């Protein structure tokens, strides 16, 4: 009988231990944040950088006007020391990314960098009275405007993970200053 009581006691201790472990795990799980939604992407104000770029760049700097508030500007920079490089990135309403890139850098190098290696296609698109060339790639697609007389040697690229419709929407909204 003494041997049986020891086995019952060890089984009871194991069940109590397991219960305490499950209880502790439950308490920990309750206090750990569980946010499975999309991260909150911060909107940046690009007005100061745009004004700086417009004053300093050797070409008319492009920025969109009239995009809905659902388009969140997420990144902006002007690098006067690097071929007057202008960048303005947006989080599109459907979660895709679209960026406006401009530079006086050698077009082939700049387009390759801005479009993340996308290749030119035979397709062009008329947007706002300008002819844009479509580029398709694995990561980004792009619309490229180069050799425009009023661009003073700059190349403009609208690229990102968005569809060509979204890229065209941003290209159509571009105003030069």
Secondary structure, DSSP 8 states (H G I E B T S, - for coil): -HHHHHHHHHHHHHHHHHHHHHHHHHHHHHHS----S---------HHHHHHHHHH-SS--EEE-S--TTSEEEEEEEETTTTTEEEEEEE-TTS-EEEEEEE-S-HHHHHHHHTTT-EEEEEEEEETTEEEEEEE-SS-EEEEE-S-GGGTT-EEEEEESS-HHHHHHHHHHEEE-
